[in-house]
Amino acid sequence: MPKQDTDIRFHIRVHRNSIVIDSSGSNGAVTTMSPRSKCDLQPVLRIDFPNEEKIGRGKMRLLEHIRETGSISAAGRAMDMSYRRAWLLVSEMNAMFAQPVVDSQRGGKQGGGAVVTDFGETLLQRFRDMEKKIETALASDLAWLDANRSVTKSR
């Protein structure tokens, strides 16, 4: 079995602060878990693949809207983006993986439509699970950041 390139970066952004964890050379597993803090800071996960492809919360939201509406166009409108932009993001996701993330059919008498594939549903669920793990793992650090923010900033 050929060796696969495993240089994947995980970007976690906390508002204007940024933490980048490069998982190359490690299994990237989260080993320390602590309860989620009650602070209002929110980590944001984005995964950068070695070939400059990215997947993050925007693409995951698009998948959720496609699942809800059955339409790439309606999903784009729900996110205030053009049909072209939504279609390009779907095309990009479909090209990133060995299996399609979204299946779509062109319009016509029956109208077009789109469905998140089983693989796309698994991708979405695993991404949301990774987000929960990150929130849990960073809870005490986020609480510390929140407690040490400038008093002049709105809370």
C-alpha positions in Angstrom: 0.0 0.0 0.0 1.5 3.4 -1.0 2.3 5.9 1.7 -0.2 8.8 1.7 0.8 12.4 2.4 -0.3 13.2 5.9 0.7 16.8 6.3 -2.7 18.2 7.3 -3.0 21.4 9.3 -5.7 22.1 11.8 -6.5 25.8 12.2 -8.4 26.8 15.3 -9.3 30.5 15.5 -10.6 32.2 18.6 -12.1 35.5 17.4 -9.0 37.5 16.5 -6.5 35.1 18.2 -5.2 32.2 16.1 -3.8 28.8 17.1 -2.4 26.5 14.4 -1.6 22.9 15.2 0.4 21.0 12.6 -0.5 17.4 13.0 2.3 16.0 10.7 4.4 13.5 12.6 1.7 12.8 15.1 -1.6 11.1 15.1 -3.4 14.3 15.9 -5.5 12.7 18.6 -7.0 14.7 21.4 -5.9 13.2 24.7 -6.7 15.8 27.3 -10.4 16.5 27.7 -12.0 19.0 30.1 -15.5 20.4 30.4 -16.5 23.2 28.1 -16.2 26.6 29.6 -19.1 29.1 29.8 -17.1 31.9 28.2 -18.2 33.4 24.9 -15.0 32.6 22.9 -15.5 30.1 20.2 -12.8 28.1 18.4 -13.3 27.7 14.7 -11.9 24.6 12.9 -10.5 24.8 9.4 -8.5 21.9 7.9 -5.9 22.7 5.3 -4.9 19.8 3.0 -1.4 19.6 1.5 -2.6 20.6 -2.0 -4.0 23.9 -0.6 -7.6 22.6 -0.5 -9.5 23.6 2.7 -12.5 22.5 4.5 -14.2 24.4 7.3 -17.4 25.6 8.9 -18.6 27.4 5.8 -18.6 24.4 3.6 -20.1 22.3 6.4 -22.9 24.9 6.7 -23.5 24.7 3.0 -23.9 20.9 3.3 -26.4 21.4 6.1 -28.4 23.8 3.9 -28.3 21.5 0.9 -29.6 18.7 3.2 -32.4 20.9 4.4 -33.4 22.4 1.1 -32.5 19.8 -1.5 -31.1 22.5 -3.6 -27.6 24.1 -4.1 -29.3 27.3 -5.2 -31.5 27.6 -2.1 -28.6 26.6 0.1 -26.5 29.4 -1.4 -29.4 31.9 -0.9 -29.7 30.9 2.7 -26.0 31.8 3.1 -26.3 35.0 1.1 -24.1 33.7 -1.7 -24.6 33.3 -5.4 -25.6 30.0 -7.0 -22.3 30.1 -8.8 -20.3 30.4 -5.6 -22.3 27.6 -3.9 -21.9 25.4 -7.0 -18.1 26.1 -7.0 -17.8 25.1 -3.3 -19.8 21.9 -3.9 -17.6 21.1 -6.9 -14.5 21.8 -4.9 -15.7 19.4 -2.1 -16.6 16.7 -4.6 -13.1 16.9 -6.1 -11.4 16.8 -2.7 -12.5 13.2 -1.9 -12.6 9.8 -3.5 -16.4 9.8 -3.1 -18.8 12.6 -3.9 -20.1 14.8 -1.1 -23.1 16.0 -3.0 -25.1 14.5 -5.9 -27.0 16.9 -8.0 -29.1 16.7 -11.1 -29.9 19.5 -13.6 -33.2 21.2 -13.9 -35.8 20.3 -16.4 -39.5 19.3 -16.2 -38.9 17.9 -12.7 -36.6 20.7 -11.7 -33.1 20.2 -10.4 -32.1 19.0 -7.0 -29.2 18.1 -4.8 -28.7 15.6 -2.0 -25.9 15.2 0.5 -24.5 11.7 -0.1 -23.9 9.1 2.6 -20.2 10.0 2.4 -21.1 13.7 2.7 -23.3 13.0 5.8 -20.4 11.1 7.4 -18.0 13.9 6.6 -20.4 16.4 8.1 -20.8 14.4 11.3 -17.1 13.7 11.7 -16.3 17.4 11.2 -18.9 18.4 13.8 -17.5 15.8 16.2 -14.0 17.2 15.7 -15.4 20.7 16.6 -16.8 19.3 19.8 -13.5 17.7 20.7 -11.7 20.9 20.1 -14.1 22.9 22.2 -13.8 20.4 25.0 -10.0 20.2 24.8 -9.6 24.0 24.8 -12.2 24.9 27.4 -9.8 25.8 30.2 -7.5 27.8 27.8 -10.5 29.6 26.4 -11.7 30.4 29.9 -8.3 31.8 30.7 -8.3 33.9 27.5 -11.8 35.2 28.4 -10.8 36.0 32.0 -7.7 38.0 30.8 -9.3 40.0 28.0 -9.2 43.8 28.3 -11.9 45.2 30.5 -12.6 47.9 27.9 -13.7 45.2 25.3 -17.4 44.3 25.4 -18.3 41.0 27.0 
